[in-house]
Amino acid sequence: MQTQIRRSTSQPVDPSLRRRLFKLGVFAIIVQLIVAVTVLIRSKYADRRREGLRPATYPSRTFEPMLLEHCDDEVRLYMRGEDLVHDLIDAIDRATDEVLFETFIWCDDTAGRAVRDALGRAADRGVTVKVLWDWLLSDHSLETGFFPANIEVYSFKRMHLGPSALRPGNVLRDHRKVVVVDQRVAFLGGYNIGDEYLMWRDTHLRIEGAATREVANAFADFWNQHTPALANRIANVSDRPWDPHVIAHRNDPTLAIFPIRGMYLEAIDRAERKVWITTAYFVPDRAFRQVLTEAARRGVDVRVLIPARSNHPLTDVLAHGMFDDLLSAGVRIFLYRDFMLHAKTGVIDDTWVTVGTANLDRWSMLGNYEINLELRSAKLAAQMTELFEIDLRQCDEVHLEGWRRRPLHWRVSERVLRSLAPLM
């Protein structure tokens, strides 16, 4: 029996074709780079022209604390940074046992020092104080005597010049903003610690009661996983309730766990009346865009509220490139004027609410460490609806016909940079 050897009929790639493809790829990268730089320069120039033209403040109101229907937890919404810092410092000043503090950005300025001083006073009273802050965008003066010696401090993923700075894992940042006091009261949301960030239009939530222990456990898990081996461990948080009405969802890229995206997709898929979402950075993936358009086509009132101009101009361009398909399906899009809108919230069917740290972009959904609370409460949903309607006073709605007449250079920029969406 003879064995026939079948020779491959495939032809080797023509070297000249390979060179042409390489040159084409390099050319495409150069074009994208030129367009990206142009967008950044144009944005900086526009910001300078707008200096001094911004109104003194944005529409807002103070929300009173309220009890949730199905448990003994009390919640309060914040849409002004000054209100949040006042209550945050007050809670720290009342601490008797423990303060757990985690933030993405901490600035060495008036607000940053005021919060630091409150933590120092707590530590002087014998309260255990643990602080986590992400190194990348925080003021690096925090590493040189900013905190009192009796506070346990850890800067997340500090980077040094050298090969270690090129590790791929360095791009995955701790984007969470969490404070827990005595496992009794917790603060969670979009506000960073700094004068500039507290002037942004953001949303934060304070929760007091048994559900706070779930937030404390999220801090403990992160601290124990990422701080050096010699740091004091945090014991597992006990007596965590099995309350389905308040759930903490945590994205953890180290473990490849990303429940926040699934939380949104499931809730939007079940929506019957309305889906109102506010986010700072809106670059959703295909599945997320599909679930939004499907909801709109079945008659759900789908609204997305984003900043007219965020602090990341390239992200804005990528978001704009998705508007046509969404508007065509009936999704309503609103642009927040004059102020940086940084909130990350959603309200669905006057029943479901989320407040947290995750934006609707790839970094938040599939990259950074994030945390969102999912709450089932008609009372809180009513407040969130009112908050959304207040924000609409500062918004311009995008209409399909007018959007299609936007300037040509906008459309060219969106098309050229579209392939960068998975990186944003």
N, C-alpha and C positions, 0 to 999 in steps of 0.2 A: 504494500500500500504506500503510494507516494504522497508525501505531504507537500502541498503546494504553498509556497510563500507568496502571499499577496503583497505586492509593493504599493506603497502609498502613491496615489496619483496627484496629491496636493503639490503645488508648485511653491517654491520659496518666494517670500515677499521681495518684490523688486526694491533694491536699495534706494533707487531714486524716488520711488513712491514713499518709502519710509522717511526719507529726508523731507519730502514735500509735506507729509503729515506732521512731522515735527515742527517745521517752520510755521505751518498753519496754526498749530497749537500755541506756539510762542506768540504769534501775531494776535491770537484771540486774547491771551493773557495780557498783552501789552495794551490792547484796546480797552479791556475791562479796567485795567489800572488807570489809564488816562481818564476814563469816564468817572471812576470812583473819586479820583483826586479832584476832578472838576465839580462833582456834586458837593464834596466837602468844602471847597473854596467858595462855591456859590452860597452854601448854607451859612458859612461864617460871615460872608459879606451881608447877607440878608439879616442875620442876627444883629450886626452893628447898626444897620439902618433902623431896626426896630427898637434900639435902646432908647429908653425914656418914653416910649409910646404905649407900654403895657399898662393896663389899669392897676390900681393899687391892690386890689384883691379880687377873688373870684366868688361867685354865689355859693353860699354854704349855710349850714345851720348846725346847732348843737343838738345831738341826739341824747335823750335821757336813757339811763340804764333800764333794762326790762328783764323779767324772768321768762325763760323759755317755757313752752306749754307742757312738755312731757318730762321735765326734770326740774331740779332745783337750781340749775345754773343760771347765772345772771350775765347778760351780755350788754356791751355798749359799743356803738360805732363811732369812729372818729373820721372826719374829713378835713380837719385842720391840724397842722403839726403842733401849734402852740398848745392846743387842748390836750393832745396826746402826751407831750413832754411834761406838762403840769401834773397829769394823773400818774404818769410813769414815775416821776420823782417822788410823788406823794406815796405811791405803793412801796417804793424802795425805802423811804423813810419810816414806813410802818413795819418793815421786815423784822422778824424776830429769830429766824432760823437760817434761811438760805435764799440767795438770789442767784439765778442762772440767767446769764445775759449773752446773747448771740446776735451778731449783726454782720451785714455784708460790707457796709462802709461806715467808718467812724472818723470824724474830722476833729482835729485839734483846734476848735473854735469855741465860741460862746456856748452853744448848745452842747457840744461834745464835752466841754469841761464841766458844765453844770451837771450832766448825767454822771460823769466820772466822780465829781465831788459827792454826789448822793451815794454812790457805791462805796466811796471811801468812808463816809459817815457810818454806813451799815457795817462795814468791816471793823471799824473802831468799836462798835457796840458788841462785837463778838459774832456777828452774822457771817456765815460762810458765803463768800462771793466768788463765783467762777465766771470768767469772761472769755468768750470766743469772738474773734473778729477776723474777717478775711483780709489777707495782707495786700492783695493786688492793688485796690483802689483806695484803701484807707491811708490816712496820713502816717508816714513812717516814723514820725516823732513819737507815736504811741509805743514804740519799742525802747525808748530811751528815757525812762523815768516818768512817763506820763501817768502811770497807775501807781497807787501806793503799794508798798511791799507786801501788805497783808491781803492783797487780792491775788487769786490764782488767775493768770492770764496766759492765753495761748493764741498766737497769730497763725491762721490756717494757711498752709502751703506758701510759706515764705520762700521767695526765689532769690538765688544768688547768681552772680555772673559766673558762667562756666557751663560745662556740658549738662549739669542738672537742670538748668533753666530751660533746656530744650525737651524735657520729658513731656510726652503727650498728655499725661494726666494733669499737668499744670493748668490746662485750659478749663478744667472742671472745678468751678469755684463754689464756695459756700455762700449761696445767695439768700439764705434764710435770715429772717429778722424775728427773733423770739426772745421774750423775757418772761421768766416764771419766778414768782415770789412766794416762798413758803408753801409751794404746791397748793396754793389757795387762789391765786389770781395770775392770769397769763395775758400777755399782749402779743399780738401776731398780725402781720400785714406787710405793707409795702414801704413804710417809712424807714430810711436810713437815719443815722445820727449825725447831723451837721446842719448849720444854719441854712445853707442853700437848699438842702433836700427837704427841710421842714417847711419851706415856702412853696414846694410843689403841691399840686392837687393830688393827694394820695388818700388811701383808705386803710385804716387799721381797725382791729377788733380787740376789745378786752373781754375776757371771759372769766367768771369767778364761780367756783364750785368744783364738783367732782371731775368734770371733763378736763380741768386744768392738769390733772395728773398725767393724762395722755400726752400733753404737750411737754410736761417735765420729763417724761420717759423718752420722748424724741430727742431732747437735749442730752439726756444721759447717754443714750446709745451713741450719739455723734461724738460726745466728749470721750467716752471710753474707747471708741474705735480709732480716733484720729490724734488724740493728744499723746505726747511721749510716754514711754512705759513708766517713767518715774513719777508722772503726775498722779495725783490722788484720784482713784477711781470713784465713780458714783454708783451706789448700790441700786439694784433694780427697783423701780418705783412700784410699790404694792398698791392693792385696792384700786386698780384701774377698772372703771365701769365698762360693762358691755352695752353701752347705750347706743343704739343705732341712729339716734337723732343728732349726735355730735361725733364725727369721726375725723381723726387727723391722718391725712395722706402724706407720705414722705417719698420724694424721689431720691434714690441713692444710686448714683452711677457706679460706685465701687461694686455694688451687688447686682447691678443691671436691673434695678427695680424702678419702674416709672408709673406708679398708680394714678398720678394726677391727670395725665392724658386720658387714661381709661375712665376715670371719674367723669370728666367732661363729656366724652363721647357717649357714655351710657345715659347720662342725664339729658343731653340734647336729643338723643334718639327717642327718648320717652316723652319729650315735651309735646303738649297738646295745645297750649295757648300762647306762651311767650318764652323767648330766650333773649335775655338782655345781658350782654357781656361788656365789661370794661377792661381794657388791657393797655399797657404802655407800649408793647412791641408786638405787632400782629403779623407774623409770618407763619401761618398754620400749614401743616403738611396736607397732602392730597386727601387723606381720609378725614381730616378735621374739616376741610373745606366742603367735602361731600356731605358730611352729616349736617352742616349748617344749611347748605343749599336744599337738601332733601326736606329739612324741617320747614324752610320757607315755602317750598312748593306744595307742602300739604296744608298750608294755611297758618302756620305758626308765625307769630310776630317776632321775627329775628332782628335784633339790633346789635350792632357792634360799635362801641364808642372808643376812639383812640385819639391820641394827640394829633393836632394839625401839623405840628413840628416837634418831634421828640429830640432828645439829646444825641440820637444816633441817626444821622441823615441817611446813611445807606440802608438802614432798616426801613425807614420811611419809603424809600424808593421801591424796595421789594414788596412792601405792603401795598403800595399803589398799583403795582403790576397785577395784583389779584382782585382788584375792585371790580373790573368789568364782568367777570364770571359771576361774582357774588351778587352784584346789583341786578344782573340779568335774571337771576333766580328769585329775586324778591327780597334779598337780605338788605336791610337798611343800614347805612354806614354814616356815622356822625364824627366830625372832627372838632376836637376841643381847642378853642382859640386862646392865644396869648400866654398861657401857662403850660408848663410841662405836666401832663397827666401821667401819673405813675401807678395808678391803682390796678389791682389784679382781683377782680370780683366777678360774680355772676349771680343772676336770680332767674329761676325757671318756674313757670306755672304757679307763682305766688305760694310756693311750698318749699322749694329747694334753693339753698344759698351756698356760695363758697366765697371765702375771703382768705387770701394768703399771699405768697411771695412769687408764685409762678406766672410768668407771662405766656402768651400763646405764640412762642417761637421755639426753634429747635433747641436752643441752649437750655431753656426752662423745661421743656417737655421731655428731652432725651439727653440732657447733659448735666446741668448744675444740680447741686443739692438744694432741694426746695421743700416747702411744707405748705399745705393748704388745709383749712378746716372745711369740712362738708357738714352743713347743718340743715335739718328738716324742721322748719318753723314758719308758720304762716305769719306770726307777729314780726319776726325778723325780716321775712321776705317783704312785708309791707314797708318796713323802714328802708330796706335796700331799694325798693321801687321808688320811694320818695327821693332817696339820695340820687338815683339815676336821673329822675326827672329834674332835679335841681341842676345837675350837670348839663342837661340838655339846654339850659338857658345860655350856656357859654359855648354852644356848639353850632356849627353849620352842617346841614345835611348834604350828603353827596348824592346827586341825581344822575342817572345813567346818561341821558342825552348831553347834559352839561359836561360830564366827566369825559365823554368821548371827544369833546372839543378842547381838551386841555392842550397846552403848548406842545409842539412837536419834540422839543428837546427833552421834555418829561418822558414822552413815550419811548424815545430812543434810549434814554438812560435805563428805563424799566426793562426794556428788551435785552439790552447788552448785559445788565447785571443779574438777570433772572436766574442764571445757573448758580449764583452764590446763595440762593435761598437755604439750601441744606446746611450752610455754614453759619447761619444767623439764628 
